Every structure is written in structure tokens, then in C-alpha cells.
Amino acid sequence: MNEIASPGQLRLAYLRWSLLTVPAIVLLGFLSGRLANSGYGNRWFDALEKPALMPPGWLFGVAWTILYILMGLALAIVLHARGAKGRGPAIVLFLVQLLMNLAWSPLFFRAHQVGSALMLILALIVVVAITIWLFTRIRRVAGLLLLPYLAWLAFASFLNYEIGRLNPDAETLVAPALSTQI
């Protein structure tokens, strides 16, 4: 017996990492969006002119949930790859991109900084691309799991750009107050 761990033990270790990373990332994403009052239902956002390719509101929740799950699984794979060359920097860069991701919603939806949010998401795309490259060097599947995230970020940056283009006064727009009829 030259094996250090059986395949079953290795799968169990990966499962334990996944049970930590997936719920944590999904929860952080949910909290970021909730605290920023993201999406439809935000009076400021509702008052903006939207691009023709703007998906329905429910799709954002579904897409981000799936993307956060994939991100958690990819991170679990890399965390599980003990001793892999470049593992430490890959994990650090993943955490940097996650913080950038979590900062976008408050910047856009809460602070109404459309231009700054666009710069952030463009920088995020670069950091995610490098993270994918580093993850792929450790475990190919970990990098592949992040590709849908990169594609969605590209689409989201297009939407961010278009909202800025269609609403040049978006940063100073004051959402109409709720009116009540007595």
C-alpha cells in the first residue's frame, strides 16, 4: 500500500471544501446584492433607460446563483490541490476578484456610480482572466468552471456601458419618490 489517501477519501476531502466554499460565496453574493438594493425594484435603477438586450430581472438572480456555485466549486478544487505549484497566488487572486465582484453592486446600485462601476467591471474581467489561467495550471476543470463567469462579466460590462451611454445623467439622477394617494 503506497497510497496516502484512497480515491474515496480524496472525494470526501473535496466535498468538505465544497460544502464550505459554495454556500459562503453564494451567501456573500446574495448579501452584496441585497445590501446594495440591486436590480429591479431599486427606484433609481427602474428610472434608468435600459438597453434593448437587458434580460428580465429574474434571470440575474438565476445566473448569479449558478455562477457563484461554479466559483465555489472551482475554489474548492484549488483548495483541495494541496502542494500544487502556484496554489497560494491563485487563491489570493481569486479572493481579490471576489472582493471586486462584491464591490460592484454597491458601487452601481447604491452609489449610482455608473462610470466607476464600468471601470471596476473591466478591471474585474482582467483579474478573472488571470485567475482562470492560474486555476487552469493547477486543475484544468477549475479554470473551465470559471469560463461562464468570465462570459457573463463581459455581457454585464456591455450592459453597464450601455446604461451609461443611454443615461448620461445617471449619476445625478434622483429617483422619483414613492407617491401615496390619500
Sequence and secondary structure as in RCSB ss.txt:
>XXXX:A:sequence
MNEIASPGQLRLAYLRWSLLTVPAIVLLGFLSGRLANSGYGNRWFDALEKPALMPPGWLFGVAWTILYILMGLAL
AIVLHARGAKGRGPAIVLFLVQLLMNLAWSPLFFRAHQVGSALMLILALIVVVAITIWLFTRIRRVAGLLLLPYL
AWLAFASFLNYEIGRLNPDAETLVAPALSTQI
>XXXX:A:secstr
   SS HHHHHHHHHHHHHHHHHHHHHHHHHHHHHTT STT HHHHHS   TT   HHHHHHHHHHHHHHHHHHH
HHHHH TT TTHHHHHHHHHHHHHHHHHHHIIIIIT  HHHHHHHHHHHHHHHHHHHHHHHHH HHHHHHTHHHH
HHHHHHHHHHHHHHHH TTTTT          
